[in-house]
Amino acid sequence: MMKRQSLVVLSVLIGAVGCHGAEPQEQTSYLVLDQGARAAGFTVDGDKAESPVLPVELETTGDVELVAGNSRVSFKPEAGKVAVIHGPEGDVEQRALGHEVDGDKLLTRGSEAAARELAGVLGGTYVKTGDGSFEITAENALGEASRISPVAGLIEVLPGALDDADEHKASPKAAPAAGAQRAANVGVTPINRAGGLEVEAVVPSSPSMYFDKYLPAAASCSDPATGVWRSYAHYPTLGEWYSFTMTVKRDPTNPNVLVGSIAAEFWEGDQTRETPVCSEKGEGGTHSAVRMAAKGTLDGSSFTFGGVSFTEEQVGCSKALPFGYNPDQFSGSVSGARFTGVNNDNGRSVDEPVEFRRVSCN
């Protein structure tokens, strides 16, 4: 799926990092972004790097200005609070450390190896929760996470809620002693979701609820895999819509190999914006499209099909992808005209539920 477009955070003053841990958290403020805000991407002071996945510590002596296209949102960080930025409009909600947010807990989404590594760097432990995320517990985890380099394989890092339920927890797994010091990295920015009060999986509202409205009728085909497969879904936690088209053929030199393409068209919007909206004022959010060369396999009913490269395509109000695109990798099972499975794109999509309808046999 898409790597995030740039949303610039201006006038952010990063707190000085000492050699022996953070100042007391009640005197500190942090910035956290939910998935809707991340849909535009964040950089700090014009930094052109791709949005990282860790908190950022703020000084409370000046205002922070958020810029997203023509929209500007300014707020003053409050000491002892986490500023949670909600959605593509940049709504600001400040939550109190020690009352609503537990500074010793982080909720991460991504690979278990990444959670293990982060827990090791922070000198803590981790457990896998019931929704597939990982809870890390370490002294001043929130503050220390704002001072380290990004860990590969992390998709999201959230501050834990003080009242997190314990029913999901297994026995804590001690992270291996990494032997690594908590290296300072003042320029790291956060990309997190909604204040740690609730962890939502990055899943569509329902993988097939819009099929009858926007897709052709299902096709009955003799070959179990080949043809044109389509998907159309809204992802509430991302604030985005995705329309996928897989065109699947058999390799003429090896019929056991599937080849073809995947087209993806995507745009920002809540659940009411079922189609892209363009305007001369630039309203309507990101709207982009890519086409991927793809290959895959079919073993019984087990089906895999994934992109190997991509090119950007023009759509009604195309916006460029300065940070590129992670080719989608679909895997699951086929039954007649229905494919159900998951998407793993080596980025933010980890076991993301998907469903396709076959609409043509050619």
N, C-alpha and C positions, 0 to 999 in steps of 0.2 A: 504494500500500500504506500500511499504518498508519504514522503518525508516532508516535514512541516515547512510551510511558507514562513517568511520572516515577519515577525511582529516585534518592533524595536522597543525596548525599555530604556528611556532616557533619564538622565539625572539620578541614577541609582548610586548611592554612596555605599560601597562595600566596607563592612567593618574590618578593622585591622585584626590580623590573626597573630596571636602570640604563640610561643613555643610550647606552652604547657596547658593547652586547653582553652576553653571559651570563658568569657566573663559570665557572671550569673545570668541565667536565661531571663529572669524577670527584668533585666535591663536591656534586653536584646529584642530585635524584631526580625522576622524572616518573611520572605516572599515565596508563595506557593501558587502554582497554576493548575487549574483543573483541565480536563481534556478538551472542553469547549474553547478555553483560552488558548490551549496548545494548538488547536486547529489552525491558528494563524502563525504560530511559532514565536518564540521569544529570544531576543538577544539583549545584551546589556551594553549600554552606551555605544550603540552602533557596531558592536562586535558582529562580524559576519559569519562566525562559526555556527554550525548546526546546533539547535537547542539541546543542551545537555539535560540530564535527568536527576539533578540533585538540588537541594535547597540553596538559597542564597541569603546570606546575612546582611541586614540593612542597618545603617545608622539612623537614628530617629531625629536628626537635626534638620532635615530638609524634606521637601516633597518628592515623591516619585511620580514621574509622568509616564503613562503607558500610551504607546502610539500604535494604532492598527489601521493602516490606510489613511482615510480622512478623519478617523475617530481619535479623540484624545481623552484620556481619563487620568486625572491627577488625584493623588491621595497622600496623606501624611502618615507614615508608619508610626505605630504606637508601641512604646516599650512594653516588652512582655507579651506581645501578641504576634500571631502568624497572620499575615495578610493573604487571604485566599482570593484569587482572581477567578471569577466564574464566567465561562462562556465567551463567545466571540464578541460580546458587547463590553467585556472587561469589568463586570460588576465586582465591586470590592467588598469583602466581608472579613472583618478582623476578629480572630478567635484567640481566646486567652490561654497562654501556656500555664499549665498547672491546674486549670479549671475545665477547659474543653479539649485541650491538646496535651498529650503526654510526651514530653520532650525526650523521654528515654526509649521511645518506640518508633519504629518506621515500618510501614507496610510497602512491600515492593512487589512489582509484577515483572516477570521475565523468567530467565532460566534459574534453576536451583543453584547451578554453579555460580551465577552472579550473586545471588543472595548469600551463598556461603562465603564468597570472597569479600563482599561488603561487610558481613558480620565479623569476619576475621580482621579486616582493617580497623573496624570500630572496637574490636576487643569484646565482642558480645556473642550472643547465641541467636539461632533462628529456628522457626517452626513453620511448617506448611499449613495454611489454613484451609477451611473447607471449600473456598471458592478458587483455590489454585494460586493465590498470592502467598507471600511469605512475610511473616512478622519477625522483625529483628529487634532484639532488646539489648541495649548497651547504655552505659552511663552517658548522658548528654548526647544521645544518638543524633538528634536533629541538628544540634550545633556542630558536632564533629563532622557530620556528613556534608556540611556547607564548606568544609575546609579541605576536602580530599579531591583527588582526580576522579573523573568518571570511571565506572566499572563496566566493562563490556558485557553485554547481555541483559542489562537492565532496561526496562521499558518505562516504568514509572516508579517513583519513590514518594510515598505519602507520609506525613506525620501521623502517628497513631493517636487515636482518640483515648482520652483518659478512661472512658467507660467501655472500652472494647470488650465484647463478650468473650468468655473463655471457652465456650463450648466447642470451638473449632480446634482448640490446641491439642497437639500431640506432645510427646516428650521433647523438650528443647534439644536441638542438636548444637553442640558446641562447634563453632567454626575453628578450623585448624589455626594454630598460632601462625599468623602470616609472617611474623618477624618484620613486618613493614611498619615504618613509622607513619603517623598520620600527617602526611606531607601537606603543607599549605598550598592552596590553589585558589587565590582570591578571586580570579575571574570566572569561576564556575557559576552558572545560572541554574535555577530550578525549573523543572517541568513536572509538576505534580498534580494530583487530582484532589478535589474538594475537601481540604482540611482534615483528612483522616477520619472523619466521622462515619464514613460508610465506604466500603470498597465494592465497586461495581465492576463486573467483567466487561471487557470491550466486546460486546455482542450486539447483533442487530436486534431491533425491537421484536421482530419475528422474521426468520429468514425467508418466509414465503408469503407473507400477508399481502404484498402488493402484486403478486404474480398475475392474478386474474385481471387486474386493472391495467397493467402496463405491458404484459408479455403476451405473445401469441399463444394459441392453444398448444397443448402437448402433442408431440408427434410420436407415432408408433413406428419403430425402425427395426430392421432385422439384425443389424450390427449392434451389440450392446453398448459400444462406446462412441462410435463416430457420429458426426453431425454437429449441429449448432446448439450450444447450451447457454442459457441466459439466467442471470440473477439480478434482482432489483431489491435493495433493502436500505433502511435507515439505521444508522449506528448512533443511538442517543448519547452515549458517553463520549463519542468523538465529535458530535455535532455535525455529522456528514452523511451524505447519501452516496452509495456506490451502485453503479450499473455495470455488471461484468458480462462479457460475451466470450465463451470459449468455442473456437472452431477446431474440431478434432478430426484428424484423418489418420489412416494407417500409413506408415512409411512403406513406400513401394519396394524398397530393398529389404525390408524386414517387417513383415506384418505384425510382429509382436510388439513393435515400438510405435507409440502414438506421437504424431507431430501436428503442428498447426500454430495457432495464435491465441492470445488472450487480449481482448480490448477492455479497457477500464475507463469509464467516465465518472467523475466524482465532483461534488460541489458541497459547499457549506450550507447548513440550514437546520432548523428544528423539524419536528415531525410533520409540520404543516406545509413545508416547502418541498413538495414531492417532485418538482421539476426545477431545473436551474432557472434563476432569475437574473437577467442582465439589465443594466440601465446605463445611460450616458454619464450618470454621476458616479459610476463604479460600484453601485450598491449591489448586493446580492451575494457577496462573498466569493471565495475562491471557486473557480470552475475550470477544470482541466481534464485532459484525456491523454492516455498513453496506449500504445499497442506493443505487445510483447511477443517475440518469437517464443514458442513453447514446445515442450516435449513431455512424454509421460509413458505410463504402462497400464495394462489391464491384466489382472491376475484373478480369474474368477469374477467376483463382483467387486474386488478391490481395485480402485481407480486412483491414479495419481496423474496430475497434469500441472506443470509449473513453468513460469517464465524463465528464460535464460538470458534475455536482454530486452531493452525497451527503447522506444522512440516516442517523443512527445507528438501529439496530434492537435490540430486546430479544432476548436469547437466554437459555439456561438459567442462566448465571451472568454476566450482562453486567457489563462494566466500562467506564466512560465513557472517552472519548478526549479528554483535556484539550488535546492538541496537534493534534487534527484528523486528517484522512486525505487522502492524495494520491490523487485518482481515477485508477484504473488505465487504461492506454492499450495495448490489444492490437493487434498488427499481425502479419501473416504470410500463410499460404496455406491454403486449404481444399481437401480432396480427399474427397469423399463425406461420411462422418460424422466426419472427423478435421480438426481445425485445429491447426497447429503454427506457432509464431511466438515473439514476444518481448513483454515488458511494459516500457514506459518511462513512469514516473509523475511525471516532473519532480522526483524525490526520490532515494531510495536505489536504486530499481529502474532499472537501465540495461541495456538489451538482455538482460533476464532471461528465460531460456527458459521457455516455457509450452506446454502441450498441452491441448486440449479434445476431448471426445467429444460428438457430438450425440446426445441421448437422446430427443428428441421433435421432431416436425415442426410442432407447434402452439405 
